[in-house]
Amino acid sequence: MKKKENLRPSRRRMSIRMREAVSGYLFLAPWIAGFLAFTLYPFAYSLFLSFNQVSQDPMNKAKPVFVGLQWYKEALTVDTTFTVALMDTMRFVLLSTPLIVVVALMLALLLNRQFRGRTFFRAVFFFPVIIISGPVVNKLLESDAAAVVNPENYLIYDVLRTLPDVISAPLMYIFDNITLILWFSGVQIILFLASLLKIGQPLREAAAIDGASGWQMLWKIYLPFLRPMVLLNTVYTVVLLSTFSDNAVNQKILSDRQLAGKAFSYSAAMSWIYLLLILLTLLVVFLLFRERRAKEGNA
């Protein structure tokens, strides 16, 4: 009898866990169905199309014919417009990502200070995220509103042009794309702010009592603590910029969807080349910012 009584609570607990699991899966079911139907299936089908040539019969039914790596070879070796667009987009991503992350970190450090109107300025920097869209940014680019107005009128602009290219190129890029950098920094600022708020006031006060300067606190307290968030924001920025609808590669893929003789297949192949390049970029980012505690401990 005692054994049966001991089993009842465990059975009851298991039944509660089972009910909770079923409830959880029921809540997830709409998302899982949407993911399978609208994400995973198109994802796999685009890979299938990239190895085939789609033709239509008289009954207007699509018939894929396997062509292997033909579209991949054509995109990389024949179509010069794709390679140029790919290089332009990757240059845009690789130059803009570190600038956006650094600017977001600097603004987060400023917005984390105590001053009047802090909440208002936090909302101002996040507001572009709410209204951002392809047509809005496209208008900014067409009207040259993304750059500093008449930068040649400023003395600092002339000074920057006299510096070596390694130093002047990133700084000149900031001048030419200052609006876009701020436009894409909203989410990163919020994430950095959330991490900064986790740094307790006692730790800051202890560092101040020990005589730590603001520069020392930045390098010894803030940056080590924000390292995981730097990785997250860098990954987020790379994905955000690479999926931006108006970048050169996405425009090329979109414009070549209905090419005669290679409808959808050629665009699918270009998409997968672009995806692999972005994944390689994300791998490099992960290797640069990953935690190295285990290696340091072994040393």
Backbone bond lengths (Angstrom), bond angles and torsions (degrees), N, CA, C in turn:
res aa  C-N    CA-C-N  psi(-1)  N-CA   C-N-CA  omega(-1)  CA-C   N-CA-C  phi
1 M - - - 1.461 - - 1.520 111.01 -
2 K 1.346 116.14 -39.35 1.450 119.30 179.74 1.513 111.41 -63.89
3 K 1.342 115.84 -39.36 1.462 118.92 179.53 1.515 110.92 -63.19
4 K 1.347 117.06 -41.56 1.469 119.75 179.05 1.518 110.90 -64.51
5 E 1.364 116.65 -39.15 1.455 119.70 179.34 1.518 110.76 -65.86
6 N 1.348 117.85 -34.60 1.457 120.67 179.19 1.523 111.55 -70.21
7 L 1.336 115.82 -29.02 1.459 118.94 -178.53 1.522 111.87 -77.14
8 R 1.333 117.53 -27.77 1.469 119.52 -175.20 1.524 113.38 -61.43
9 P 1.374 118.92 -47.29 1.459 117.77 179.29 1.520 112.85 -60.55
10 S 1.375 117.43 -39.67 1.461 119.59 -179.70 1.523 110.98 -65.15
11 R 1.367 115.09 -40.73 1.466 118.18 177.42 1.519 110.52 -63.27
12 R 1.339 115.98 -39.62 1.459 119.95 -179.84 1.523 109.91 -64.47
13 R 1.376 116.01 -42.10 1.454 119.49 179.08 1.521 111.00 -64.36
14 M 1.317 116.78 -41.72 1.457 120.06 179.09 1.521 110.70 -63.41
15 S 1.326 117.14 -39.51 1.457 119.35 179.59 1.526 110.46 -66.26
16 I 1.341 117.74 -36.69 1.455 120.76 176.94 1.527 110.49 -65.75
17 R 1.325 115.92 -43.34 1.460 119.62 177.44 1.526 111.02 -62.08
18 M 1.329 115.68 -40.51 1.454 119.48 179.33 1.518 111.02 -63.46
19 R 1.330 116.13 -42.47 1.467 119.38 179.12 1.532 111.21 -64.94
20 E 1.321 115.96 -40.02 1.461 119.32 177.77 1.527 111.29 -64.43
21 A 1.355 115.80 -39.64 1.462 119.37 178.48 1.520 111.21 -64.99
22 V 1.323 116.36 -43.39 1.472 120.03 178.61 1.522 110.61 -63.08
23 S 1.328 116.22 -42.50 1.466 119.42 178.26 1.526 111.09 -61.83
24 G 1.333 116.04 -41.21 1.460 119.55 178.71 1.515 112.19 -62.81
25 Y 1.344 116.43 -44.32 1.463 119.69 179.62 1.525 111.68 -67.07
26 L 1.332 117.37 -32.21 1.463 119.90 176.87 1.526 110.95 -66.08
27 F 1.326 116.29 -39.72 1.459 119.56 176.61 1.533 111.30 -67.11
28 L 1.334 115.97 -33.83 1.466 119.88 179.88 1.519 112.97 -80.76
29 A 1.319 117.20 -17.44 1.469 121.08 -174.19 1.522 113.60 -54.56
30 P 1.342 120.39 -46.09 1.486 118.77 178.80 1.515 112.55 -60.24
31 W 1.360 116.80 -41.23 1.466 119.05 178.96 1.528 110.93 -66.54
32 I 1.335 116.91 -42.64 1.468 120.08 179.95 1.524 110.48 -61.97
33 A 1.340 116.50 -43.52 1.468 120.03 178.69 1.526 110.86 -62.69
34 G 1.333 116.16 -43.82 1.463 119.41 177.99 1.514 112.26 -64.21
35 F 1.339 116.99 -39.02 1.470 120.51 179.02 1.524 111.24 -64.64
36 L 1.330 116.39 -43.82 1.462 119.85 -179.43 1.525 111.63 -66.61
37 A 1.337 116.52 -40.73 1.464 120.36 -174.21 1.520 113.15 -81.63
38 F 1.350 117.03 -38.73 1.460 120.09 -170.52 1.526 113.94 -110.00
39 T 1.326 118.08 -6.36 1.466 119.86 178.93 1.513 111.86 -124.19
40 L 1.335 117.36 -58.59 1.462 119.94 -174.54 1.527 111.50 -67.14
41 Y 1.331 117.73 -44.65 1.465 119.53 -179.01 1.535 111.77 -64.41
42 P 1.338 120.45 -49.53 1.472 118.81 176.15 1.528 112.76 -60.81
43 F 1.341 116.21 -34.67 1.456 120.75 178.87 1.533 110.33 -61.27
44 A 1.330 116.78 -50.08 1.461 121.23 179.97 1.536 111.37 -68.68
45 Y 1.327 116.53 -36.92 1.466 119.46 -178.17 1.523 111.22 -69.07
46 S 1.338 117.58 -34.61 1.465 119.48 177.05 1.523 110.84 -65.25
47 L 1.347 117.02 -37.27 1.463 119.80 175.55 1.521 110.54 -64.05
48 F 1.321 117.01 -41.01 1.458 121.45 177.04 1.530 110.93 -61.69
49 L 1.322 117.23 -44.05 1.466 120.91 -179.15 1.522 112.39 -65.02
50 S 1.355 116.73 -32.42 1.462 119.23 -176.35 1.520 112.74 -66.12
51 F 1.346 117.87 -17.62 1.462 121.62 177.44 1.527 112.37 -103.13
52 N 1.328 116.85 10.38 1.457 120.40 -176.09 1.526 110.85 -132.95
53 Q 1.321 114.70 162.04 1.462 121.97 171.44 1.519 107.71 -110.74
54 V 1.315 115.25 121.83 1.454 120.06 -176.17 1.519 109.48 -91.13
55 S 1.319 115.88 122.90 1.459 121.78 175.87 1.518 108.76 -125.71
56 Q 1.311 116.23 159.29 1.456 121.13 -178.18 1.521 110.19 -116.15
57 D 1.337 115.92 135.87 1.455 121.10 177.90 1.526 109.43 -88.18
58 P 1.330 118.68 174.78 1.469 120.55 179.65 1.517 114.14 -57.42
59 M 1.322 118.73 -22.78 1.457 121.51 178.40 1.532 111.76 -85.56
60 N 1.338 115.96 9.18 1.465 122.48 177.08 1.529 111.73 62.87
61 K 1.322 115.43 36.45 1.452 120.62 176.26 1.522 109.63 -109.70
62 A 1.329 115.50 133.87 1.458 120.38 -177.58 1.525 109.92 -73.36
63 K 1.340 115.67 132.72 1.462 121.94 178.27 1.521 109.05 -124.26
64 P 1.353 118.11 108.48 1.462 120.18 177.85 1.535 111.05 -77.21
65 V 1.312 116.08 135.71 1.464 123.07 176.53 1.524 107.54 -120.01
66 F 1.323 117.08 124.60 1.457 121.30 -175.32 1.530 110.86 -66.63
67 V 1.365 114.99 128.05 1.475 120.50 179.04 1.526 111.33 -126.64
68 G 1.310 118.12 5.46 1.461 120.78 177.33 1.521 112.65 68.74
69 L 1.335 116.06 -132.55 1.463 122.50 -175.67 1.528 112.71 -92.76
70 Q 1.303 117.44 19.78 1.463 120.18 -175.15 1.524 112.53 -57.75
71 W 1.324 117.02 -47.33 1.476 119.84 -177.13 1.527 111.67 -69.29
72 Y 1.313 116.90 -33.63 1.461 119.71 177.79 1.527 110.58 -66.09
73 K 1.338 116.21 -43.82 1.468 120.20 178.27 1.526 110.96 -63.95
74 E 1.321 117.04 -41.11 1.459 120.24 -179.59 1.526 111.26 -65.61
75 A 1.325 116.57 -40.01 1.467 119.91 -179.61 1.525 111.76 -65.66
76 L 1.344 117.23 -37.60 1.457 120.73 -175.13 1.516 114.09 -89.20
77 T 1.320 118.15 -26.10 1.467 120.33 -173.41 1.525 114.38 -116.43
78 V 1.327 117.84 -22.00 1.465 120.48 -175.56 1.524 112.10 -109.24
79 D 1.305 116.55 -49.00 1.457 121.62 -175.12 1.531 110.23 -80.97
80 T 1.331 116.60 94.95 1.462 120.56 -178.43 1.531 112.06 -69.66
81 T 1.334 117.38 -27.42 1.462 118.99 -180.00 1.528 111.32 -65.46
82 F 1.336 116.43 -33.63 1.467 119.28 178.31 1.520 111.26 -69.98
83 T 1.327 117.54 -44.38 1.469 119.66 -179.73 1.523 111.03 -64.20
84 V 1.338 116.93 -38.44 1.472 119.80 177.43 1.522 110.21 -65.04
85 A 1.343 116.55 -44.95 1.466 120.36 178.72 1.525 110.90 -63.33
86 L 1.333 116.32 -37.63 1.463 120.49 -179.88 1.526 110.71 -65.43
87 M 1.334 116.94 -44.31 1.456 120.26 179.73 1.524 111.58 -67.40
88 D 1.326 116.83 -40.00 1.469 120.12 178.03 1.528 111.06 -62.23
89 T 1.324 115.98 -43.09 1.460 119.61 -179.18 1.523 111.54 -67.27
90 M 1.331 117.24 -42.81 1.459 119.83 179.39 1.528 111.28 -66.40
91 R 1.335 117.15 -35.58 1.463 119.60 175.27 1.529 110.30 -64.52
92 F 1.333 116.08 -40.19 1.463 120.86 177.28 1.527 110.80 -62.43
93 V 1.328 117.01 -43.96 1.470 121.12 -179.02 1.521 110.90 -67.52
94 L 1.338 117.11 -46.25 1.462 121.03 -174.62 1.521 112.36 -71.58
95 L 1.323 117.77 -30.67 1.458 120.27 177.44 1.520 111.86 -80.99
96 S 1.326 116.67 -39.19 1.462 120.33 -174.47 1.521 112.43 -77.09
97 T 1.335 117.96 -34.88 1.467 120.54 -174.62 1.528 113.09 -58.76
98 P 1.345 119.72 -54.18 1.476 117.47 179.97 1.518 112.97 -63.57
99 L 1.339 117.16 -34.86 1.466 119.79 179.06 1.519 111.01 -65.58
100 I 1.331 116.65 -43.61 1.467 120.20 -179.84 1.522 110.97 -64.59
101 V 1.336 117.26 -42.70 1.467 120.41 -179.25 1.528 110.70 -65.83
102 V 1.333 117.26 -42.64 1.468 120.57 179.92 1.523 110.86 -66.12
103 V 1.336 117.02 -45.07 1.457 120.31 178.79 1.525 110.51 -62.61
104 A 1.340 117.28 -41.68 1.464 120.72 178.32 1.530 111.01 -61.96
105 L 1.328 116.91 -40.40 1.464 120.55 179.05 1.527 110.97 -65.48
106 M 1.328 116.86 -43.96 1.469 120.62 179.56 1.528 110.84 -62.95
107 L 1.321 116.81 -44.64 1.462 120.00 179.80 1.527 111.41 -66.92
108 A 1.337 117.09 -36.34 1.463 120.04 177.89 1.525 110.96 -64.92
109 L 1.339 116.58 -40.04 1.467 119.67 177.24 1.520 111.24 -63.82
110 L 1.329 116.83 -38.03 1.466 120.18 178.15 1.521 111.38 -69.94
111 L 1.344 116.14 -43.83 1.460 119.98 -178.06 1.526 112.56 -72.94
112 N 1.330 116.58 -12.40 1.461 119.87 178.22 1.526 111.76 -83.12
113 R 1.320 117.34 -11.44 1.460 121.08 178.62 1.525 110.75 -76.57
114 Q 1.316 115.48 161.22 1.459 121.54 178.73 1.534 109.14 -87.60
115 F 1.321 117.10 115.45 1.461 121.50 175.28 1.521 108.45 -156.69
116 R 1.299 115.78 161.78 1.454 120.98 -177.16 1.528 109.82 -71.29
117 G 1.325 116.60 135.01 1.462 121.59 179.40 1.515 114.08 82.18
118 R 1.343 116.85 17.63 1.462 120.01 -177.37 1.524 111.82 -61.41
119 T 1.318 118.23 -42.98 1.470 121.68 -179.85 1.512 111.17 -62.03
120 F 1.332 116.76 -39.39 1.467 120.45 179.44 1.525 110.81 -62.65
121 F 1.332 117.58 -46.11 1.460 120.27 -178.51 1.519 111.45 -68.44
122 R 1.327 118.05 -33.10 1.466 119.70 174.16 1.523 110.83 -61.65
123 A 1.321 116.76 -41.45 1.472 120.53 178.36 1.513 111.15 -66.79
124 V 1.341 117.64 -37.56 1.466 121.47 -179.40 1.521 110.62 -62.26
125 F 1.326 117.31 -44.27 1.461 119.92 -178.43 1.524 112.24 -71.17
126 F 1.334 117.87 -24.59 1.464 119.93 178.42 1.527 112.17 -89.88
127 F 1.319 117.94 -17.02 1.463 121.32 -175.38 1.532 113.46 -57.21
128 P 1.354 120.36 -40.07 1.479 119.03 178.64 1.518 113.90 -58.07
129 V 1.346 117.58 -29.08 1.467 119.95 179.62 1.526 110.47 -63.60
130 I 1.329 116.66 -32.98 1.460 121.46 -177.37 1.526 111.06 -71.86
131 I 1.330 117.06 -40.53 1.466 120.73 -173.40 1.520 112.57 -100.03
132 I 1.338 117.90 1.97 1.458 119.25 -176.58 1.522 110.93 -64.55
133 S 1.307 116.29 138.09 1.460 122.39 175.98 1.522 107.77 -161.62
134 G 1.319 115.89 162.84 1.452 120.30 179.89 1.519 113.81 -57.08
135 P 1.361 119.01 -51.17 1.464 120.10 -179.91 1.520 113.60 -60.23
136 V 1.352 117.81 -37.95 1.462 120.38 -179.47 1.515 110.69 -64.23
137 V 1.338 116.88 -49.50 1.461 120.51 -179.98 1.525 110.55 -65.93
138 N 1.323 116.58 -36.59 1.461 120.22 178.55 1.524 111.08 -61.09
139 K 1.326 117.14 -40.04 1.461 121.53 176.96 1.531 110.77 -64.14
140 L 1.335 115.90 -39.71 1.455 119.30 177.78 1.522 111.39 -60.84
141 L 1.332 115.99 -42.51 1.454 120.09 -178.90 1.523 111.66 -69.78
142 E 1.330 117.12 -40.18 1.457 120.46 -178.61 1.528 111.83 -66.04
143 S 1.322 116.88 -34.28 1.465 120.46 -177.39 1.533 112.50 -94.78
144 D 1.351 117.03 9.87 1.467 122.50 -179.36 1.523 112.25 58.04
145 A 1.334 116.25 27.30 1.463 120.02 179.21 1.519 112.12 -81.08
146 A 1.331 117.48 -7.00 1.459 120.16 179.93 1.512 112.57 -83.08
147 A 1.328 117.65 -8.42 1.455 121.61 -178.13 1.526 110.08 -111.29
148 V 1.330 115.28 167.35 1.455 120.70 174.73 1.522 108.91 -66.98
149 V 1.316 117.39 134.82 1.460 121.57 -177.77 1.529 109.35 -70.72
150 N 1.349 115.63 123.81 1.466 121.99 178.45 1.533 111.99 48.67
151 P 1.343 117.85 61.12 1.472 119.25 -177.31 1.516 112.86 -64.75
152 E 1.337 117.20 -24.40 1.459 119.48 -178.83 1.526 112.18 -65.25
153 N 1.329 117.90 -14.23 1.465 120.80 178.58 1.518 112.72 -80.80
154 Y 1.327 117.70 -7.63 1.453 121.38 -177.66 1.530 110.00 -101.77
155 L 1.324 115.37 136.27 1.464 120.90 -177.46 1.522 111.56 -62.84
156 I 1.341 117.28 -36.93 1.463 120.18 -178.12 1.528 111.40 -62.37
157 Y 1.329 116.26 -29.97 1.468 120.09 178.70 1.524 110.27 -65.49
158 D 1.322 117.23 -42.41 1.474 120.95 178.27 1.517 111.27 -66.55
159 V 1.349 116.22 -35.97 1.462 119.62 178.44 1.524 110.43 -66.11
160 L 1.318 117.00 -41.34 1.469 120.63 -178.54 1.523 111.36 -64.01
161 R 1.315 117.17 -35.51 1.460 119.85 -178.79 1.521 112.65 -69.09
162 T 1.314 117.55 -20.48 1.462 120.72 178.92 1.529 112.60 -85.83
163 L 1.332 117.99 -11.01 1.461 121.68 -178.75 1.533 110.30 -77.88
164 P 1.337 118.09 162.60 1.474 120.41 174.60 1.527 111.61 -58.08
165 D 1.321 115.77 153.56 1.464 120.27 -175.65 1.517 112.70 -60.54
166 V 1.337 117.91 -33.42 1.469 120.81 -178.30 1.526 110.05 -62.14
167 I 1.332 117.08 -34.84 1.462 121.15 -178.93 1.520 111.19 -89.93
168 S 1.330 116.33 -42.91 1.472 119.81 -173.42 1.524 113.12 -74.34
169 A 1.339 117.74 -33.31 1.471 119.72 -175.19 1.527 112.89 -58.88
170 P 1.368 119.40 -49.96 1.480 117.99 178.08 1.523 112.91 -63.64
171 L 1.352 116.94 -38.90 1.462 119.96 -178.94 1.522 111.63 -67.99
172 M 1.334 116.31 -39.65 1.467 119.77 176.72 1.525 110.64 -66.75
173 Y 1.325 116.06 -33.66 1.459 119.81 177.45 1.522 110.73 -63.82
174 I 1.348 116.42 -37.14 1.461 119.81 177.11 1.518 110.47 -63.00
175 F 1.333 116.73 -43.79 1.463 120.29 178.61 1.520 111.19 -59.51
176 D 1.334 116.64 -40.56 1.464 120.98 -174.57 1.522 113.12 -80.83
177 N 1.349 117.41 -15.59 1.470 119.71 -176.04 1.525 111.90 -135.44
178 I 1.314 117.50 31.01 1.451 120.91 -174.00 1.522 111.91 -61.53
179 T 1.348 117.49 -38.69 1.460 120.42 -178.76 1.526 111.10 -67.20
180 L 1.339 117.33 -42.74 1.460 120.44 179.55 1.528 111.24 -64.99
181 I 1.336 117.02 -38.47 1.461 120.27 179.55 1.525 110.11 -61.78
182 L 1.336 116.77 -46.19 1.463 120.39 177.81 1.525 111.04 -68.27
183 W 1.331 116.60 -34.49 1.457 121.44 -178.06 1.518 111.74 -63.79
184 F 1.329 116.68 -37.52 1.465 121.21 -177.00 1.526 113.10 -94.27
185 S 1.335 118.90 10.32 1.461 121.53 -174.85 1.524 113.72 -100.60
186 G 1.332 118.89 -3.82 1.459 120.94 -171.53 1.514 114.65 -60.40
187 V 1.326 117.21 -51.75 1.468 120.78 -177.96 1.526 110.53 -65.20
188 Q 1.325 117.00 -40.27 1.463 120.14 -179.89 1.527 111.27 -63.16
189 I 1.333 117.18 -38.20 1.465 120.14 177.74 1.528 110.54 -61.78
190 I 1.325 116.04 -44.19 1.476 120.04 -180.00 1.526 110.86 -62.21
191 L 1.330 117.18 -42.21 1.464 120.50 -179.33 1.526 111.25 -66.19
192 F 1.332 116.83 -41.86 1.466 119.66 176.74 1.530 111.01 -64.19
193 L 1.332 116.79 -40.80 1.463 120.32 178.75 1.528 111.20 -61.87
194 A 1.324 116.39 -42.50 1.468 120.09 178.90 1.523 111.10 -60.62
195 S 1.331 117.18 -38.13 1.466 120.24 178.47 1.521 111.72 -71.96
196 L 1.333 116.07 -39.03 1.461 119.31 179.66 1.524 111.91 -64.22
197 L 1.328 116.39 -33.73 1.461 120.02 179.08 1.527 112.27 -67.11
198 K 1.332 117.45 -19.66 1.461 120.95 178.81 1.530 112.21 -79.99
199 I 1.332 116.26 -15.60 1.464 119.36 176.49 1.520 107.42 -76.86
200 G 1.309 117.10 111.14 1.454 121.32 -172.99 1.520 113.48 -65.34
201 Q 1.306 115.25 150.23 1.462 121.11 177.00 1.524 112.33 -61.63
202 P 1.359 119.65 -36.85 1.484 118.82 177.26 1.525 113.12 -57.79
203 L 1.360 117.53 -37.32 1.458 119.99 178.98 1.521 110.97 -65.20
204 R 1.314 117.09 -41.61 1.466 120.60 178.44 1.519 110.92 -66.14
205 E 1.330 116.30 -42.00 1.457 119.38 179.86 1.529 111.13 -65.79
206 A 1.331 116.30 -38.82 1.471 119.74 178.22 1.528 110.64 -63.54
207 A 1.345 116.74 -41.11 1.462 120.06 178.10 1.525 110.99 -65.47
208 A 1.344 116.93 -39.29 1.462 120.44 178.80 1.526 111.06 -66.09
209 I 1.331 117.33 -39.31 1.459 121.10 178.50 1.533 110.77 -64.53
210 D 1.329 116.37 -36.59 1.472 120.52 178.60 1.523 112.35 -74.85
211 G 1.337 116.72 -2.14 1.461 120.03 176.53 1.506 114.77 89.41
212 A 1.335 117.88 17.80 1.463 120.39 179.73 1.525 110.13 -71.77
213 S 1.310 115.77 132.39 1.459 120.96 176.75 1.517 110.01 -80.65
214 G 1.321 116.76 171.33 1.459 120.22 177.56 1.520 112.33 -61.10
215 W 1.328 116.75 -37.98 1.468 121.32 178.41 1.530 110.39 -65.13
216 Q 1.328 117.52 -42.94 1.469 121.04 179.01 1.522 111.26 -66.21
217 M 1.335 117.15 -38.77 1.462 119.83 177.55 1.519 110.84 -64.69
218 L 1.347 116.47 -36.07 1.465 119.84 178.67 1.520 110.96 -62.45
219 W 1.339 116.96 -46.67 1.457 120.66 -174.41 1.523 113.68 -83.43
220 K 1.330 117.41 -29.59 1.463 120.49 -174.94 1.524 113.75 -97.81
221 I 1.332 117.27 -22.18 1.465 119.98 -176.42 1.517 111.18 -118.76
222 Y 1.344 116.27 -57.87 1.462 119.43 -172.31 1.522 112.80 -66.91
223 L 1.334 117.02 -53.93 1.473 119.39 -174.82 1.533 113.11 -64.63
224 P 1.343 120.54 -44.29 1.479 118.04 175.67 1.520 112.56 -60.32
225 F 1.329 116.56 -38.40 1.463 119.70 -180.00 1.532 111.04 -69.50
226 L 1.339 116.79 -33.35 1.468 121.23 -176.60 1.531 112.96 -89.52
227 R 1.312 118.16 2.48 1.465 120.16 -176.58 1.535 113.05 -55.51
228 P 1.339 119.81 -48.49 1.476 118.31 177.49 1.528 112.59 -61.05
229 M 1.340 117.06 -35.36 1.452 119.94 179.85 1.527 111.44 -71.83
230 V 1.329 117.61 -30.76 1.467 120.61 174.48 1.524 109.87 -62.84
231 L 1.338 115.92 -42.67 1.472 119.86 176.61 1.521 110.77 -61.43
232 L 1.334 116.71 -47.71 1.464 120.36 -179.02 1.527 111.10 -61.13
233 N 1.329 117.77 -45.60 1.456 121.06 -178.60 1.525 112.09 -67.79
234 T 1.322 116.80 -34.39 1.469 119.53 177.79 1.520 110.52 -66.76
235 V 1.330 116.58 -45.54 1.468 120.34 177.47 1.527 110.25 -61.33
236 Y 1.330 115.83 -45.34 1.471 119.99 179.65 1.523 111.16 -60.23
237 T 1.336 117.53 -42.31 1.466 120.92 -178.09 1.519 111.56 -67.53
238 V 1.339 116.68 -40.97 1.471 119.46 177.96 1.523 110.62 -60.89
239 V 1.326 116.68 -45.27 1.467 120.47 179.55 1.524 110.49 -65.80
240 L 1.336 117.24 -41.57 1.466 121.19 -179.48 1.526 111.70 -61.66
241 L 1.331 117.07 -46.80 1.459 120.42 -177.92 1.521 111.80 -72.00
242 S 1.325 117.09 -36.43 1.467 119.65 -178.38 1.524 112.06 -71.11
243 T 1.334 117.31 -26.71 1.466 120.36 178.52 1.524 112.30 -96.21
244 F 1.323 117.22 4.63 1.461 121.20 178.57 1.531 108.78 -61.33
245 S 1.319 117.29 125.72 1.468 121.74 -169.43 1.520 113.40 -64.49
246 D 1.332 117.84 -25.66 1.458 120.20 -175.54 1.525 113.96 -96.45
247 N 1.335 118.81 7.52 1.464 116.75 177.14 1.527 109.69 -75.25
248 A 1.324 115.92 164.21 1.467 121.56 -168.31 1.526 112.85 -62.38
249 V 1.331 117.75 -41.63 1.464 120.62 -177.14 1.527 111.11 -67.47
250 N 1.317 116.79 -45.25 1.463 119.35 -179.98 1.529 111.72 -63.64
251 Q 1.324 116.71 -36.33 1.464 119.53 175.98 1.525 111.21 -66.67
252 K 1.332 117.00 -38.77 1.467 121.41 177.82 1.529 110.75 -65.02
253 I 1.318 117.38 -45.50 1.467 121.10 178.78 1.519 110.65 -61.93
254 L 1.309 116.30 -41.63 1.465 120.48 -179.12 1.520 111.83 -66.57
255 S 1.326 117.06 -40.21 1.472 120.46 -176.22 1.527 113.10 -73.70
256 D 1.347 117.79 -22.22 1.468 121.03 -176.18 1.521 113.12 -100.66
257 R 1.312 117.77 14.98 1.467 119.68 -177.88 1.517 112.77 -64.70
258 Q 1.338 117.31 -36.50 1.462 121.15 -172.12 1.525 112.92 -107.91
259 L 1.328 117.93 27.29 1.457 120.09 179.11 1.528 110.41 -64.03
260 A 1.322 115.24 138.25 1.465 119.83 -177.87 1.529 110.75 -63.84
261 G 1.309 115.94 130.78 1.460 121.68 177.78 1.509 114.52 87.37
262 K 1.314 117.99 -13.19 1.469 119.96 -179.94 1.529 110.70 -146.78
263 A 1.309 114.54 41.77 1.464 119.81 -178.61 1.523 110.62 -62.02
264 F 1.305 116.56 129.79 1.465 126.08 177.52 1.524 112.79 67.43
265 S 1.312 119.42 -36.49 1.466 121.18 -176.00 1.526 111.57 -65.73
266 Y 1.318 116.46 -46.25 1.460 119.96 -178.66 1.531 110.99 -65.99
267 S 1.320 117.40 -41.59 1.463 120.93 176.81 1.528 110.95 -63.78
268 A 1.338 117.03 -37.03 1.464 120.19 177.63 1.526 110.99 -64.23
269 A 1.330 116.90 -40.85 1.468 120.13 178.32 1.530 110.86 -64.44
270 M 1.325 117.46 -42.95 1.466 120.38 177.37 1.522 110.88 -62.60
271 S 1.324 116.44 -38.42 1.464 120.21 179.21 1.522 111.41 -62.47
272 W 1.326 116.75 -40.71 1.462 119.63 -179.04 1.520 111.89 -72.25
273 I 1.312 118.11 -34.50 1.469 120.26 173.87 1.523 110.02 -62.07
274 Y 1.316 115.22 -45.09 1.463 120.79 178.88 1.528 110.88 -63.22
275 L 1.327 116.95 -41.96 1.458 121.02 179.19 1.530 111.31 -62.05
276 L 1.312 117.60 -44.48 1.461 120.65 -179.86 1.527 111.29 -63.17
277 L 1.324 116.71 -37.29 1.461 120.05 178.21 1.529 111.08 -67.64
278 I 1.316 117.42 -39.36 1.466 120.95 177.43 1.530 110.25 -67.05
279 L 1.338 117.54 -40.80 1.475 120.45 177.62 1.524 111.17 -62.85
280 L 1.327 116.96 -37.80 1.459 120.38 176.27 1.525 110.67 -64.18
281 T 1.331 116.73 -40.21 1.464 120.95 176.62 1.520 111.18 -62.23
282 L 1.332 116.75 -43.40 1.463 120.90 179.01 1.524 111.58 -64.93
283 L 1.333 117.04 -35.09 1.465 120.58 176.84 1.523 110.56 -63.78
284 V 1.334 116.75 -42.96 1.471 120.88 177.70 1.530 110.27 -62.34
285 V 1.330 116.39 -42.08 1.463 120.90 178.44 1.523 110.24 -60.93
286 F 1.318 116.65 -44.96 1.465 120.44 179.97 1.522 111.28 -62.69
287 L 1.320 117.95 -41.60 1.461 121.08 179.79 1.521 111.53 -66.45
288 L 1.323 117.47 -31.64 1.463 120.75 -179.29 1.524 112.41 -74.57
289 F 1.335 116.88 -37.74 1.462 120.49 -171.69 1.521 114.13 -109.74
290 R 1.317 118.49 6.51 1.455 119.94 -178.42 1.523 110.40 -69.18
291 E 1.325 115.53 158.40 1.454 121.45 178.03 1.526 110.11 -71.41
292 R 1.328 116.47 138.27 1.471 121.58 -179.43 1.523 111.43 -119.76
293 R 1.306 117.61 29.48 1.468 121.03 -176.06 1.530 111.65 -64.75
294 A 1.334 116.45 -41.99 1.466 119.39 -177.26 1.523 111.20 -62.95
295 K 1.355 116.24 -43.28 1.448 120.51 -178.97 1.528 110.74 -65.51
296 E 1.353 116.09 -42.40 1.450 120.19 179.44 1.531 111.00 -65.33
297 G 1.355 115.43 -36.21 1.464 119.26 179.32 1.508 111.09 -66.08
298 N 1.349 117.83 -39.72 1.456 120.57 179.36 1.508 111.77 -67.35
299 A 1.388 114.82 -32.14 1.456 117.61 179.43 1.525 111.34 -69.19
